[in-house]
């Protein structure tokens, strides 16, 4: 669609009569809207790719003409890296701000810092001079609400007042979050990863990655996490990063005008999102590759790497955790692990797989109920009720009262000589010499046993409440709650193994590696393995999960236990159902997503799936030289198809090409405005030769050869559906025409393929709701 459209008005009357003028090809000038898609439609990957190749060829040719064009071509080549730099910087900044705000607002539920109200508990006691090492959580500057209001910090009255205010703050935060989402950006709810996966597979959801969604999601994410609900900020950060990617795409026409190129940028943005969520740049790149992206060329891999690096670097510069590290849960274990420990690690993997299955089934059943019953009509009430229940049950238990990230951090920790946690209340042997880092196994004291009870209750609470929390109308991630469930289970198992090793070190399994007075078992490591297993069971990640876990904790020697747990949890969970939580939500919402991992094994043919079926009216087609403008406009008005095949004539039905509905509409509208003599009775031509105008009184013909796709993808009616599904999946087609010896028989769209697959799996084919 390049060239010059000036000649369209400058042709002489005689040229017009013979049809030799360039009049009917006014489409030489590109028009504004061609090539963009309607909302809730699928993009045509092949077409986007060829358009980008044309654009690139044009720039390369022009760059040889002058220095200015050469500079422009260099700028065009650099624009991809510039976009990545901007995405990384903005994502890192937003993540840092979110981390700091969440810390402060989570502590606000319990008390306030008198020296500076914007300090969190930890920052408040850092700046205090009266803080001692043993009571590092207590300092006069930090006061709980009851102490501030009544002057008493102990006693039943103070406890009740603190309890009441904790619940009140939680309700306030969650109410604000759900109200903002409802009023300003309905798309800002949920985790966002199922929709991002669908968008990256070529689907268009307008506004899902818009500016409002970015702003509201960032603010409400802080509120939702601070309210103490069982949700994390990791999934939503991927959505936030993709919003940043979309924002910067609009600055460069290379990306804003090409939906295929835009998706390459969004893939890299997803990597930056995980990079800042976990402080795991390489894990982010692998997550984007394994879990979210649909089309991931090598170039995107490098760009993702760069975006993740810049994002991590920016976050490190902000230093939200104040420990000069990117990682949330930095651990230093000093003991190696032993072969016999693989048994409990694998058992944790089995637990992770079972929890994943239970969670997915429970959550999908609840979300389906939300969709089909009155429950879905009262999202605000639902959030308030769940927050109320969570806060009331969470406050009495110190392990559920604190933020989930802090809980995981404590569970991952090894008990050093300086730990004040209840989990480290072991009975010390007075005669033992105490090297600082390598403390031998000791019998558990009363604190450990009471901590175990509290952890067991916390485990049941987390398992149940997370099922109801995920999928509410507020931003909610799944990584942290899943890891918390696994970490609690892992720590309990770890303490059990440790005590067995201490009391029965003469058993044959402990004899080889556990002598009395040695530090054999690290319970924190079991928590780490359990966390990986549960996260794997829910999301079905493997490679990226292990990399994220060791980047997250800095525990490089423990890759084998993590791998064993991740693989076991995936096998166990896959035995009950192939879909992870994101795929299940995609199915529940009916998004047109063709999963690369699904296998199609049924023996059906293209002719069984194509439309029209026998009972349906014939296929709506255009002929190459006998359809009038009025016919075309009527066809567009009466149908809602995405495009129309063009045939030689209705009798022969020999296929010539395919024309998109949107381009046809725009072309006719533009022709009526810009070209004289085009009326309703003008004939539309799709032929190579210029049409002859027989008499002077005949209306001006309209030649639309330019918008005709002369190489539409076709299969024969006997092509196996297995092949057709593969073609749709690997080439990202929107539709495919079915022919026999050149004659057009019907059409298969992506929706038809998805419906057919659903039917073959005995699901409701009408659940696929978009084109």
N, C-alpha and C positions, 0 to 999 in steps of 0.2 A: 504494500500500500504506500509505496513511496513514489516520488516523481512530482510532477508539477500539474496543478489543476487549473492553471490560468487559461489554458486553451479551451476549456469547456464553454466559455462564454464568447470566445473570439472566432468561432467557426463561421464560415459564410453560409448563406441559405442553401446554395447548391450542394455544398458538402453535407449539410444536414439532410438534404433530400436523399442523397445516395448512401447516407449512413457512413461516409468515410471519415467524417470529423471525429474528434476525440470526445464528442459530446456525451455519448452514453457511458464513456468510461470516466465520468467525473470522479469516480471513486479512486482515481489516482492519488488524490490528496487524502491523507489518513483522516478518518474521522474520530471525533473525541471518544466515543464510547465503545468502539469495537474492541473485542478482546477482553472486556471485563465481564464478570459473571454475576448472575442473580444471587441473592442470599439463599442459603441452604441448597446450593447446587454443587456439583463436583467439577473440579477443573480437569481440563484435558492436558495431561502431562506432555504428551507427544507434541501437541501444538505449541505449548509454552516453550518447549525445548527448541523447536525449529524457529520460533520467533526470536529467541535469544541468539541462536546461531546467525540468523539474518542480521540482527542488530550488530553483532560482533564483527561480521564480515564487512558491513558498511563502515564501521569505525576504523577497521584495519585499512580498508581501501583509502578512506579519506585521510588517514594519518600520514600517507605518503605525499599528500598535496602541499601541506604547509607546516611550519613549525607550530603554529597555533593549534592546528588539528592534532599534531603529534602530542602536544602537552595535554590536550583534551583526552586523547586516548590513554595517556599514562594516568591521568586523574581517574578515568573510568576503571582502569585496572586496579588502582589503589583503593577505590571506594569500598570494596569488600572488607579490607583490613581496617579502614577508618570506622565503618559501621561496627565491627567487632570491638574495636577500642572503646567506642562510645557505649556500647551495650555493657561491656565489662565494667566500665567505670560507674555507670548509673546503677547497675545491679548490685555491685559491691557496696556502694554508698547506701542504697535503700536497705540492704541486708543489715549493714552496721547500725543504721538508725532503728530498724525494727528490733534488733537484739537489745540495744540500749533501752528502748522504750518498754519492751516486754519485761526486762529485769526490774525496772523501776516500778511499773504498774503491778507486777506480781507481788512485790514487797509491800506496795501501798495497801493491799488488802489486810496486812497484819499490823502495820504501824507506819510511822513517818520519821524522817530525819530532821532534827530540830536545827542543826547548823545550816543545812541547805535542803529544802524540801524535795529538790529534784535528784537527790542522791538515793541510790538503792541502799539496802541494808549493808551490803558488803562495802560499798564505796564510803558509806557514812563511818563505819568503824575503822576503815583504812586511814581516814584523815584524822581520826581521834588520837589524842596522846595518851588517853587513859586505858587503852586496850591492852590486855595482857594476852600472852600466847594461849594459855589454857582456856580463857573465856573470850576467844576471839570474836564470838558472835554477840557478846554483850558489851555495850559501851553506853555511857550516859547520854550521848547525842541521839541514840536511836531509842525511840519509845514506842511501845505498843499502844494501841488506841485506848485501852482501858486505863493504862498508867497515865496517859496524857489527859484523859477526861476526869478520872476519879482520884488519881494519885496512888491507887493500889495496883501493884503488878501481880500479886498472888491472890489466891482465894477463889471461891465459887463465883462471886459476883463478877470479878474481872474476867474469868473464863467465859461466862455467859455473854458478857458484853463483847469480848473479842470474837466469839463465835458468831454472834448476831451481825457484827459489822463485816466479818469475812464474807458471810452469805450475801449481805446487802451489796457490797462492792462487786461481788461476782455477778449478781443479777443485773446491776447497773451496766457493767461492761458488756455483758452478752446482749442486753436489750438495745444498747447503743449500736452494737455491731449488726444485729439483725435488722434494725430499723434503717440504718444507712444502706445496707445491701438492698433492702426492699425498695426504698424510695429512689436511690440514685443509680444503682448498678446491679440489676438482678443477676447478671452473669458473674458477679464477684464471689458467688457462694461455692461451697464444695472445694475439692482439691484442685480441680482444673486439669489434672493430667489426662483423664479419659478424653476430654474435649480437645486438648492439645494433640493427643495421638490422632484423633479424627481429623483435625485441621491439617496436620502434617501429612496425612494420607491423601490430601487433596480436596477436602471438603471446605466449603466457605460458611463461616458463621460470623456475619458482620457484627461488629461491636464487641465480640468476645475478647479481642485484644486491644480495645480502644483506650483512649486517655482516661475516661471516667472510670473504666474498670480498673485501670492501673492505680489510680488515686484511691478509690474506695477500698480496693483489695488490700492495699498497703496499710491503710488506717484500721480497717476492720480486722485485719489479721492480728495486729497488736492487741486489739480489744479482746478478740476471741481467745487468743493464747493466754492473755493475762487473767481471763475470767476463771481459769483453772479447769476448764472443760478438758475431757480426755482427747486432745487433738494436738497436732504438731504444726510447725510452720514450714516444713520442708517441701511438701507438694505444692502449696500455694506460692512458694518462692519461685518454683519453675514457671508457674503462670505469670507471676510478676515479671520475671526475666523475659518471657516471650512477649509480654506487653511492651517492654522496653525495646525489644527487637523490632516489633511492628512499628513502634513510634519512629525509630531511626530509619526504617525502610522507606517511610514516606518522604524522607529528605532527598532520596536518590531515585531518579526515574528508572534506573536499571532494575531496582527492586520493586518500586511502587507499581510499575506497569506490568510486571511479570510475576504471576502468582507462583510459578515453579521456583524462580529465583528467591522469592520471598520466603518460601518454605525452607530453603537451604539456610537462610539467616536464622529462622526460628529454631531449626535443629541445633545450631550453635548456641543460641540464646538459652535453650533448655539445659545445655551443658554448663553454662555460666551459672544458672539457677541452682543446680545441685552443688556446684563448686562452692558457692557461698553458703548454702544451707548447711553443708557438712564440713566445710573447709577441706574439700576433697576434689582438687582440680582434675586429676586423672580419672577418678571415680565418676565425675560429672560427664566427661567425654564418653566413657564407656556406658554410662546410664543412658545418655542420649542415643548412642548406637544400638544398645541392646533393647531398651525398653520403649523409647518414644518415637524414634525416627522411622520413616517409611522408605525414604530415598536418601541415601547417605553416601555421596561420592567422596573420593579421597580428599578433594579440595575442602569439602565441608569438615572433614576430620581435622585438618590443620587449623582451619579457622576456629573450630570448636575449642581446640587446644589453646589457641591464642586468647579467645574470649574468656575461657575458664581461668587462664593465667592472670589476665588483667583484673578479673573480678576478685580473685583470691588476693592479689596484690593490694587492691583498693581496700578490701576488708581488713587485711593485715595492718594497713596504714591507720585505719580507724581504731583498730584494737578494741573491739567491744567487750571482750572478756577480761581485759586488763592483765592477761598473763603472757602477752607477746606471742601467743600462739594462735594459729587459725583454728585448732581443733577444739571441739566442745569437751571431749572426755579424754584428756591426755592421761595415759597410764604408763607406769614403769614397773613391769614385773621383773623380778630378779631370778625367778626359778624357771628352769626349762620344763617342758611338759613331757610326760612319759607315755610309752605306747599303750599301757593298760588304761590310760585316761581316755583313749579313743572311744571306749565303750560308753561312758556317760555322755561324751560329746555327741555320739551318734544317737543316743536316747533323747538328748535335747533336740537333735534334728527331727526325730520322729514327733516329739511334742510340738515343735514349730509347724510341721506339716499338718498335724491334727488341728492345731489352733487356727492355722490359715484357712482350712476347710470350714471349720465351725464358724469363723468370722465371716467368710464370704457368703455362706449360705444364710446365716442369721441376718447379716446386713442387707443382703439383696431381698430377702423376704420382707424385712421391715420397710425398705425403700419402696418395694412394690405395693405394700399396704398403704404407705404414705401417698402414693400416686393414685390409688384406686378408691380410697375412703375419704371421709371428711377431714382426716388428719392433715392432708395436704393443703386444706384451705386456711389453716391457722398456723403458719410457720412461726410467727412471733411467739405465740403461746407455747408451741412445742419447744422452742429454744429456751424460753423462760423456765418451763417445767423441768427439762433435762438439767439446766444449770442449777436450779434449786436443789434437785435430788443429789447432783454431783457435789455441790458445796456442803450440803448438810451431812452427807456420808463421809466426805473427804476430811473435814476439819478434825474430828477426834483422832484420826490416825496420822502420826507425824510423817509417815512415808507417802501418804496421798495428799497431805496438806500442801507440801512444797511443790514447786513446778516440776513437771515430768523430767525435764532436762537435768535438774539438780539431783533428782532421785536416781536417774540412770548413772550420773556421774559418781554418786556415792556407792552404787552397787558395783561399778567397775573398779572402784579403788581397792588397792591392796592395803592390808592393815600394817602400817608402819609403826615405828616407836612413838610417833607424835600424833597418831589419829585419836580424835576425841569421840568418834562416832560410836553409837550403841552397838553397831555390828562388830566393833573391834574390842568388845568387853570380854577378853579372854582372861583366864586365871594365870597369873604370872608365877613362874617358879622362882623363888627368891635367890636360889643358888646359881641361877643360870647367868652366864656372861652374856651381855647384850650388845652384839654388833648392831650398828644402826639399821642396816637395810635388810639383813637376813635373819629375821626372827623365826625361831623354830616353831613347829606346830605345837599348840597348847590346847588344853581342854577348854571348852566353851564355858563362859561365865553366865550368870543370870541375865545380863544384858543381851547376850546373843540369843538366848532362848526366847525372851520376850520380843526381841526384834524378829525372830522367825515367825512367831504368831502374827505379829502385825503385818509382816510381808505376805503371809499366806492369805490374810484377809484382803490386803491390797491387791493381790493377784486376782482373786475372785471378783473384786469390785471393778478392776480395770477390764477384765475379760468381758463382763456383762455390759458395763457402761459404754465401752468403745463401740459396740455393735449398734447402739442407738444413737451415738453422737455423729458418726461419720455419715455425711450426706445431708445434714441439716442445712438450713439456708444461711450459713455463715461460712467463712473460709475455714476449711478443716483439712489438715494433712494427716497422713496415716503412719508415716515412718516412726515418729517418736512414740506414740502409744503402742505400736507393735513391738518396738524395741524394749519398751518398759515391761511389757508382759513377759518377754523372753528373758530380760535381765533379772526380773524378780525370780522366775522359775530357776534360772541358771544359778543365781546366788544361793537359793535354798539347796539345790543339788550339790553345789560346791561345798557348802558348810557340812552337809551330810557326809560327803566323801572325805572331807578333811578330818572330821571326828572319827570316822571309821578307821582311817589311816593311823590316827593317833592312838586309839584304844586297841586296835588289832594289828599292830605293825608286824606281828609274826605270821599273819596270814600269807599264803603263798603269793597272792597278787601284789601285796605291798612289800614283800620281803626283799625283792631285788632292788627297789629304788627308794625305799623309805626306811632309813634307820632312825632309831630314837634320837631326839634332839636335833633333827634336821627339818628344814622348811620344805615339805614335799608338795603340798597341794595349795594352789592359789585360787580361793573362791571367786575372786574378781574375774579371772579368766573364764570361768564357767558362765558368769553373767554375760560376758562379751559374746561367747559362743551361742548362748541362748538367745540373745538379742538378734544376732545374725540369722539364726534358725527361724525365729518367728517372723522377721521381716521378709525372709525368703519364702516362707509358707504363704504369706499374704500376697506378695507381689510377683512371685515366681522369678525373681532375678537370681542370677548365679554369679557370673564373672564380675559384673559391676558391683554387686553386693559385697563380695569379699574385698575388693579394692577399696570401696567406700569404708568398710569396717576397719581395715588396717590403716587407712589414712586418717580416719576419725579418731583412733586411739593411739596411733603411733606404735602399735604392737606388731612389728614386722616378723618376729619369730613365730607368730601364731597363725601363719597363713594356712597350714595344713589342718589344724582343728577347725578353723573357719570354713575351709573348703568342704571338709567332711560333713559339717553340720548343714551347710547351704545345699549341698547335693542331696543329702538325705531328706531334708525338709521338702525339696522340690519333688523328689520321687514319691514321697508319701502323699503330698498334696495332689500331685498329678493323678495318683491312683483313684482319687475321689472326683476329679473333674479337671479338665485341661485349663480352664480359664483362671487367670489371676483376677484380683479385685478390679483392676482398671478395665480389663476386657469384659468382665461381668457388668460393670456399669455402662459400658458402651452398648452392650446388648440390651440392657434394661431400658436405656434411653432411645434405642432404635436408630443409632447413628449408622450411616452407611460405611462401615469399616470392614475392608477385606483383610483379614489377618493373614500375614505371610506364613504364620506357623500352622494354620488350619490345613488339614489334609482333606482333599475331596476324593472319595473312593467309589462314588456311585457310577453305574454304567448308563448314564443318560446322554442324549445327543443334543446338539444345538437346536434341532427342529422341535424338541420337546419343551424348550424354554422360550424360544423366540415368540414375539408377538407380531402380528395379531394371531390369536388362536382361531380355531375353526368357527367358534360361535361369535367372534368379534367382527366389527366392520373392517373393511380392508385398510391397509396401511395408508396414512396420509402422505402423498408424494407431490412433488412439483415436476412439470415436464420442462424440457430444455428450451422449447420455443413456442409453446401454445398456451401458457398461463398468463392471465392479465393481472395488472396490479390489484384490481378489485378482488380477484380470486385469492391472491396471496393474502391480502388483508383480512378477508373472510376466514381463511384457513387459520391465520394467526389468532383471530378473535375467538374462533370456535374450539380451538384445541389448546392444550397447555404443554405440548411437547417441546423438548429442548432444541429440536432441529428437524429438518426434513430431507429425505433422500431425493435426489434429482435424477429422473429417468429420461430416456429418449422420447418415449411416448407411452401412454397408458396401455396400448395394445402390446408393444414389445416388452415393456418393463425392463429394458436393459439399463443397468446402473451407470451413471456418469460420475456422480459425486454426492457430497452431503453439504448442506448449508445450515449454519446455526440460526436459530430463531431470533436471537438478539441482534445479530448482524443484519439479518434480513429486515427487521423492524427499523433499525437505525438507517439502513441504506435507503429504504423507500421514503422515510420521513425526510432525510437529507435531500433526496432527489426531488421531492415535491417542492422543497424550499428553494433549492439552488438551480434546478434545471427547468428551463421553459418547456412547456408542451407535454409534461408528464401528467396524465390524467388517469382516472380509474380504468379506462378502457385500453390504456397503453399495454402492449405486450412485454412481458419480462423475458429476456433472453439470457441463457447461460452458455451460448455457443461460442466457439472460437472466432468464427467469421462475423463481420458486422452485419446486422440484419438489414434487409432491403425495405425501404418504405415504398409501398406500391403507389399510392396516390398522395397528392398534396394534402387531401383532407383527412388522411389517416393520422391517428394520434402518434406522438413521438414515442418510439420504443425505448425501453430501459434495459441496458445491458449490465448484468450483475456477475459477469464471469469472475471478477476479482475476489468476491467473497466466497466463491465455491471451492470447497476442499476437494481436489481432484483425486486424492489418494486416501479415501476413508478406509478404515480397517475392515476387511471382510473375511468371513469364514464360510465354508459351505455348510449345507444343512446336515451333513453327516459327520461334522467335526465332533469328537467326544467332548462333553462338558468339562471333563478334567482339563483338557487343553485350553478351552475357552476361559475357565477360571484362572488358569495360569497366565494367560495373555492379559487378562484384566488386571491381575495382581502385579505382574512384572512391568507392564507398560503403562499402567495407570490410566486405562481408557475410561471414557465416559460412556460410549456406546460402540457397538460393533454391528455391521450389517451382515445379514445372512443371504447368500446367493446360491443359485444352482446354474451352472454353465453361463454365468454372466447375468442371469435374470434375477431380479430382486425378489426375495421371498418374505423377508421380515427383518426385525431389528431386535437386538438384545442390549439392554442397558445395564448399568452396574446394579441398579435396584432389582432388575429381574434376576440377576445372578445371585444376589443376596437372598432374595425371596426363595429362590429355588433351593439354595443351601439350607435355609431355615426349614423348608418343607421336608427336605431329605433327613433332617435331624429331628423331625417330628415336633418342630416348634411352630409358633403362629407366624405364618409368612407376612401377615399384615403389620407385624411389629416394626418393620423397617419403614420409618415414617417419612424420610426425606428423599428428594429426587437423587 
